[in-house]
Amino acid sequence: MGDRAIAAVLDSVVIAFLMVPVGMWAAAHWGGITPSGFELRGIAAFFTFSSVGILWLVYYWLLEGVSGATLGKLVMNVRVRRFDGSNIDLRRSLIRNLLRVIDAIGVYLVGFLVALLSGKRQRLGDHVADTVVVQASAGKVARVAATLAWVAVIASCFIAAYKLHAGGPQSETARPGAPLSQATPRGAKLGTQANPAQAGPRLTRAEIGTDSTENFQIIGASSEFYPDTPQIVCVWNIGGIDPGTLIKSVWIAEDVGEGTPSNYQIAEKSITGLNEGKFFMTIPTNGWPIGKYRLEIYIGDNLAKQLPFTVKQR
């Protein structure tokens, strides 16, 4: 029982870490990447938890159905077998693991109690699938290989998430729920249009809308939005860029009523060396304040473009 419990913890760690790259990918596509990671809401949250739930089932089903053991079980040297000692098949593995939904209630409390009261230490899934968990006789080499594979999966999740975060121009988010009056004043200088760079990198396209495609085409192009608009997106292209060029977006509330001084910065994000991408803000908890806004896009220290937009009542 102790080895099985440790194996379950090891497998749960694998599934938990799979959520990191999946969540980062979802946040990049539906909004939610932050400077230090990501946050999930709406479609992004639904996609992430649904996908990880499916991966959780497939992980147990295929590994136990093919080899009789997950990575955690391989490390702890236990296997799932039929009563005659033969390997289980994919059908029995599917039945056994579908019932994890019940066995896992209360952090596997249900499965633990059922197994504890069973003569052959079978949880509910084992009873229904006619399977049993037994001690294996694998050598140290197999256990070391399984341990290295376990570490490799976790490391790969971190690396994939890091690349998604670092390479995504969609890392721009507003601070949900933060009142605009808490933002830092931009000052009068940013209220004046600067001259774009005449040589070197140049902004060739910048459009604002409500969403974008994976190849950075704007969806719902508009300069007018509503208090309940889920997100405001800008897609852009830059020509003649080199890897060291800094691209910065600054979202500013020009005039959103009393309590918020004019030309207040809402959010800012800088990235380097991309020739296309998107910046966006997600809706604050209390919705967008009605008023006038603008997005400023900088290439290096030069203000390349200002994109004014408004939020109004429907």
C-alpha positions as CSV (number, residue, x, y, z in Angstrom):
1,M,0.0,0.0,0.0
2,G,2.9,2.3,0.8
3,D,4.6,1.8,-2.6
4,R,1.3,2.3,-4.4
5,A,0.7,5.6,-2.5
6,I,4.1,6.9,-3.4
7,A,3.6,5.8,-7.0
8,A,0.2,7.7,-7.1
9,V,2.0,10.8,-5.8
10,L,4.7,10.6,-8.5
11,D,2.0,10.1,-11.2
12,S,0.0,13.0,-9.9
13,V,3.1,15.2,-10.1
14,V,3.5,14.4,-13.8
15,I,-0.1,15.3,-14.5
16,A,0.1,18.5,-12.5
17,F,3.2,19.6,-14.4
18,L,1.5,18.8,-17.7
19,M,-0.9,21.6,-16.8
20,V,1.9,24.2,-17.0
21,P,2.6,24.1,-20.8
22,V,-1.1,23.4,-21.6
23,G,-2.2,26.4,-19.5
24,M,0.5,28.6,-21.0
25,W,-0.6,27.7,-24.5
26,A,-4.2,28.4,-23.7
27,A,-3.4,31.7,-22.0
28,A,-1.4,32.7,-25.1
29,H,-4.3,32.0,-27.4
30,W,-7.3,33.2,-25.3
31,G,-5.6,35.7,-23.0
32,G,-4.1,35.4,-19.6
33,I,-0.3,35.5,-19.9
34,T,1.3,37.7,-17.2
35,P,4.9,38.9,-16.9
36,S,5.7,36.1,-14.4
37,G,3.5,33.3,-15.7
38,F,-0.2,33.0,-16.6
39,E,-3.7,33.1,-15.2
40,L,-6.7,31.2,-16.6
41,R,-10.3,32.3,-17.0
42,G,-13.1,31.5,-19.3
43,I,-12.3,29.6,-22.4
44,A,-8.6,29.3,-21.5
45,A,-9.5,27.7,-18.1
46,F,-12.1,25.3,-19.6
47,F,-9.7,24.2,-22.3
48,T,-6.8,23.7,-19.9
49,F,-8.7,21.6,-17.3
50,S,-10.5,19.6,-19.9
51,S,-7.3,18.8,-21.8
52,V,-5.4,17.9,-18.7
53,G,-8.3,15.7,-17.6
54,I,-8.1,13.8,-20.9
55,L,-4.3,13.6,-20.7
56,W,-4.7,12.2,-17.1
57,L,-7.0,9.4,-18.4
58,V,-4.9,8.6,-21.5
59,Y,-1.6,8.5,-19.4
60,Y,-2.9,5.9,-17.0
61,W,-4.9,4.0,-19.7
62,L,-2.1,3.5,-22.3
63,L,0.8,3.0,-19.9
64,E,-1.0,0.4,-17.7
65,G,-2.7,-1.2,-20.7
66,V,0.5,-1.6,-22.6
67,S,3.1,-2.2,-19.9
68,G,1.1,-2.7,-16.8
69,A,2.7,0.3,-15.1
70,T,2.8,4.1,-15.1
71,L,6.1,6.0,-14.5
72,G,5.3,6.1,-10.8
73,K,4.6,2.4,-10.6
74,L,7.8,1.7,-12.6
75,V,9.8,3.8,-10.2
76,M,8.3,2.0,-7.2
77,N,8.5,-1.4,-8.8
78,V,4.8,-2.3,-8.8
79,R,2.6,-3.5,-11.7
80,V,-1.0,-4.0,-12.5
81,R,-1.8,-7.6,-13.4
82,R,-4.7,-10.0,-14.0
83,F,-5.2,-12.7,-11.3
84,D,-3.3,-15.3,-13.3
85,G,-0.3,-13.0,-13.4
86,S,-0.7,-12.1,-17.1
87,N,-0.6,-8.5,-18.4
88,I,-3.9,-6.6,-18.5
89,D,-5.2,-5.3,-21.9
90,L,-6.4,-1.9,-23.0
91,R,-10.0,-2.8,-22.2
92,R,-9.3,-3.7,-18.6
93,S,-7.0,-0.8,-18.2
94,L,-9.8,1.6,-19.5
95,I,-12.3,0.2,-17.1
96,R,-9.9,0.4,-14.2
97,N,-8.9,3.9,-14.9
98,L,-12.3,5.3,-15.7
99,L,-13.3,4.4,-12.1
100,R,-10.4,6.6,-10.8
101,V,-13.0,9.3,-10.9
102,I,-14.7,7.6,-8.0
103,D,-11.5,6.2,-6.3
104,A,-9.8,9.6,-6.4
105,I,-12.6,11.3,-4.3
106,G,-11.1,12.9,-1.2
107,V,-7.5,12.7,-2.6
108,Y,-7.9,8.9,-3.2
109,L,-9.5,8.4,0.2
110,V,-12.3,6.3,-1.4
111,G,-9.8,4.1,-3.3
112,F,-7.6,3.8,-0.2
113,L,-10.4,2.7,2.1
114,V,-11.7,0.1,-0.5
115,A,-8.2,-1.3,-1.0
116,L,-7.6,-1.4,2.8
117,L,-10.7,-3.5,3.4
118,S,-10.0,-5.8,0.4
119,G,-8.1,-9.0,0.9
120,K,-6.0,-8.4,-2.2
121,R,-5.8,-4.6,-1.7
122,Q,-8.0,-3.9,-4.7
123,R,-9.5,-0.5,-5.1
124,L,-12.9,-0.1,-6.8
125,G,-11.4,0.0,-10.3
126,D,-9.5,-3.2,-9.6
127,H,-12.6,-5.0,-8.4
128,V,-14.6,-4.1,-11.5
129,A,-11.7,-4.7,-14.0
130,D,-10.6,-8.0,-12.2
131,T,-7.1,-6.7,-11.8
132,V,-4.6,-6.5,-8.9
133,V,-1.5,-4.5,-8.1
134,V,1.5,-6.7,-7.3
135,Q,5.2,-6.2,-6.4
136,A,7.3,-6.6,-9.5
137,S,10.8,-8.0,-10.0
138,A,12.3,-5.4,-12.3
139,G,16.0,-4.6,-11.9
140,K,17.7,-1.4,-10.8
141,V,18.3,-0.4,-14.5
142,A,14.6,-0.3,-15.2
143,R,13.8,1.7,-12.1
144,V,16.6,4.2,-12.9
145,A,15.4,4.5,-16.4
146,A,11.8,5.2,-15.2
147,T,13.1,7.8,-12.8
148,L,15.0,9.6,-15.5
149,A,12.0,9.5,-17.7
150,W,9.9,11.0,-14.9
151,V,12.4,13.8,-14.4
152,A,12.6,14.3,-18.2
153,V,8.8,14.8,-18.5
154,I,8.7,17.4,-15.8
155,A,11.7,19.2,-17.2
156,S,10.2,19.2,-20.7
157,C,7.0,20.7,-19.3
158,F,9.0,23.6,-17.8
159,I,11.0,24.2,-21.0
160,A,7.9,24.1,-23.2
161,A,6.1,26.6,-20.9
162,Y,9.1,28.9,-20.8
163,K,9.4,29.0,-24.6
164,L,5.7,29.7,-24.9
165,H,6.0,32.5,-22.4
166,A,9.2,34.0,-23.7
167,G,8.3,33.8,-27.4
168,G,4.8,35.0,-27.2
169,P,4.1,38.6,-28.1
170,Q,0.7,38.0,-26.5
171,S,2.2,38.4,-23.0
172,E,0.4,41.7,-22.5
173,T,-2.4,41.8,-20.0
174,A,-4.2,44.3,-17.9
175,R,-4.3,43.8,-14.2
176,P,-7.8,42.4,-13.7
177,G,-9.8,44.2,-11.1
178,A,-7.2,47.0,-10.6
179,P,-8.8,50.4,-10.6
180,L,-7.4,52.7,-13.2
181,S,-6.8,55.3,-10.6
182,Q,-4.0,53.1,-9.2
183,A,-2.0,53.2,-12.4
184,T,1.1,55.3,-12.8
185,P,0.8,58.6,-14.6
186,R,2.4,58.8,-17.9
187,G,2.9,62.6,-17.9
188,A,2.4,65.1,-20.7
189,K,5.2,63.9,-22.9
190,L,3.4,60.7,-24.0
191,G,0.4,62.8,-24.9
192,T,2.3,64.2,-27.9
193,Q,2.9,62.3,-31.1
194,A,6.5,61.6,-31.7
195,N,8.1,61.2,-35.1
196,P,8.5,57.5,-36.1
197,A,11.9,56.2,-37.0
198,Q,12.8,57.1,-40.5
199,A,15.3,54.3,-41.0
200,G,15.7,50.8,-39.6
201,P,12.7,48.9,-38.2
202,R,9.3,50.3,-39.2
203,L,5.8,49.5,-38.3
204,T,3.9,48.2,-41.4
205,R,0.6,47.2,-39.8
206,A,-1.3,47.7,-36.5
207,E,-5.0,46.9,-36.1
208,I,-7.2,46.8,-33.0
209,G,-10.1,44.4,-32.5
210,T,-11.6,41.8,-30.2
211,D,-9.5,38.8,-31.1
212,S,-6.9,37.4,-33.6
213,T,-6.2,34.3,-35.6
214,E,-3.1,32.1,-35.0
215,N,-1.4,33.8,-37.9
216,F,-2.1,37.3,-36.4
217,Q,-5.0,38.4,-38.5
218,I,-7.4,40.7,-36.6
219,I,-10.9,39.6,-35.7
220,G,-13.7,42.1,-35.0
221,A,-11.6,45.1,-36.1
222,S,-13.0,48.2,-34.4
223,S,-12.0,51.4,-32.5
224,E,-15.2,51.1,-30.4
225,F,-15.7,48.6,-27.6
226,Y,-18.1,48.0,-24.7
227,P,-17.7,47.7,-20.9
228,D,-18.2,43.9,-21.2
229,T,-15.8,43.3,-24.1
230,P,-13.7,40.3,-23.0
231,Q,-10.4,41.6,-24.4
232,I,-9.0,44.3,-26.6
233,V,-6.3,43.0,-29.1
234,C,-3.8,44.7,-31.3
235,V,-2.0,42.7,-34.1
236,W,1.0,44.2,-35.7
237,N,3.8,43.7,-38.2
238,I,7.3,45.3,-38.2
239,G,9.7,45.4,-41.2
240,G,13.5,45.5,-41.1
241,I,13.7,44.3,-37.5
242,D,16.8,42.7,-35.9
243,P,17.0,40.4,-32.9
244,G,18.0,43.1,-30.5
245,T,15.2,45.5,-31.3
246,L,12.8,46.3,-28.4
247,I,9.1,46.5,-29.1
248,K,6.9,48.0,-26.5
249,S,3.2,48.5,-26.0
250,V,1.7,51.1,-23.6
251,W,-2.0,51.1,-22.9
252,I,-3.2,54.5,-21.7
253,A,-6.6,55.7,-20.4
254,E,-6.8,59.2,-21.8
255,D,-10.2,60.2,-20.2
256,V,-12.3,57.8,-18.3
257,G,-14.2,60.1,-16.0
258,E,-13.8,61.3,-12.5
259,G,-11.4,59.6,-10.1
260,T,-8.9,58.8,-12.8
261,P,-6.5,61.6,-14.0
262,S,-6.0,61.8,-17.8
263,N,-3.2,59.9,-19.6
264,Y,-2.8,57.2,-17.0
265,Q,-0.9,54.1,-17.9
266,I,-2.9,50.9,-17.5
267,A,-0.4,48.3,-18.7
268,E,3.0,48.0,-20.5
269,K,4.9,45.2,-22.1
270,S,8.2,44.9,-23.9
271,I,9.4,42.1,-26.2
272,T,12.4,41.7,-28.4
273,G,13.1,40.9,-32.0
274,L,9.7,39.7,-33.3
275,N,8.4,40.9,-36.7
276,E,4.8,40.2,-36.0
277,G,2.5,39.4,-33.0
278,K,-0.2,40.8,-30.8
279,F,-0.6,42.7,-27.6
280,F,-3.8,42.6,-25.6
281,M,-5.6,43.6,-22.4
282,T,-8.2,41.4,-20.7
283,I,-11.3,42.8,-19.1
284,P,-11.0,44.1,-15.5
285,T,-13.2,42.5,-12.9
286,N,-15.7,45.4,-13.0
287,G,-15.6,45.9,-16.7
288,W,-14.0,48.6,-18.8
289,P,-14.6,52.2,-17.7
290,I,-16.4,54.2,-20.3
291,G,-14.1,56.8,-22.0
292,K,-11.2,57.4,-24.3
293,Y,-8.1,55.3,-24.5
294,R,-5.1,54.8,-26.8
295,L,-2.4,52.2,-27.4
296,E,1.1,53.4,-28.1
297,I,3.6,51.1,-29.9
298,Y,7.3,51.9,-29.6
299,I,10.1,50.5,-31.7
300,G,13.2,51.0,-29.5
301,D,12.8,54.5,-28.1
302,N,10.7,55.8,-31.0
303,L,7.0,56.1,-30.8
304,A,5.9,54.3,-34.0
305,K,2.1,54.6,-33.8
306,Q,-0.8,55.7,-31.6
307,L,-4.0,53.8,-31.9
308,P,-7.0,55.6,-30.3
309,F,-10.1,53.7,-29.2
310,T,-13.1,54.2,-27.0
311,V,-15.3,52.3,-24.6
312,K,-19.0,53.2,-24.8
313,Q,-22.4,51.9,-23.6
314,R,-24.2,49.5,-25.9
